[in-house]
Amino acid sequence: MVCLPTSPSSHDMRRPGLSVLLRNCLTALALATPVRTCAITGTTLPTHFLHGFRLAMHPDKGDYWFVPRGLEKWQPPARTSPNLVEDGGDASTVGTVPAGRKSTGPTAWTLSRMDLLKEFFRHTSPYRDKQRTLMRQTTSNMPHVARILDKAIWRQDMASFLLEIMRRRVVEGLLFYAEQVEQDDRKYLIQCDGWEDAKRYNHRGCLLYFGSEPDLSPGLPVLSTIPIENVRFGGKLVVHDMRALLTPDQLRYLREQSSVLRSGSLLLLGRRRTNDLQLLLWKLQNYISHDHGLGEEISAGEKAG
């Protein structure tokens, strides 16, 4: 299941200025990414909901590894960037293979689900060792790539490795926008006194709930939203529980590095320039929200059969 933020209603879509609405709609930005097929499940989706992998040569050892595409060090978008999709990537993960690594062959796509990647190493899973089939069909006429694939290395901890990299990119993005607020008085992050206070701001985005420190309160439901009344567009505001998305050490680091992130438990992340970070938060939310679900689904299906 793919979770989507709120999108313009059919009534909104008939009004003038549709292009403006779409440029500020995360759903539209995500759905506008190129469509590709998961090589493991056969599911076809926009690439925002997938992870891409390429082969890259280790700079020291000379052997080839599967490397996730588009998760390099986070780079802030230009203020004049339309935040539209280019070059077959998506607005949250456009990038190249890390510097120092020589890449080869096409990109293989898998669902952006942590539980799917874990299934590659579960002994009773129908997806056991399926990473070995990646790129095989698309490289059937590339003998040199096929020979590399025979010896290519897939990290056994790829599922947790991807999680850690996405979390780091979120931390980098938050610190960048927090610095913009502190130094240039930008309005990318706004401290809210509570849920009702968050509703009064005109520019839409998403809410980041950090909780107090220490905070022993239970987590929020996955993909929580709060309703916004009497607005033309964006009738619901997505709430990300940062205690679930990031580690305690990362939350502590954010508070240590930024007075903006230290001072509030509820922040509104908004304005168009932050769309890239909002999409990354959404991608991270989707990645972990299914964890421990696929194995249970498969086991239930096997018992029913």
URFENFEN-V201027 format. One line per field, one symbol per residue. phi: phi as a letter, one per 40 degrees, with the letter a starting at -180 (. if undefined). burial: # if it has 16 or more other ideal C-beta (glycine too) atoms within 10 Angstrom, else .. A space follows every 50 residues. Layout:
phi->???
burial->???
//
This chain:
phi->.bcbccbcccccccccgccccccbbcdccccccdcbbcccbgcbadcdcb bbbbcbcccbcgcbbcbccgbcdcbcccccccfccbfgbbcbbcibcddg bccagcbbbbdcbcccccccbcdccccdgcccccgcccbcbbdccccccd bcbbdccdccccdccccccccccccccccccccbfcbcbbcbcicccccc ccccaacbbcgcbcbbccccdcfcabcbcfbcagcbbcbbcccccbcdcc cccccccbcccccbcbbccagcccdcccccccccdcccccdgcccccccc ccccc
burial->....####...#........##.###.####.#..#.###..#.###### #######......#########.#.##.....#.#...#######.#... #..##################...#.#..##..##...#.....#..##. .#.....##..##..##.###.###.#####....#.###.#.....##. ...########........#..#....#....###.#######.##...# #..#...#.##..###########################...##..#.. .....
//
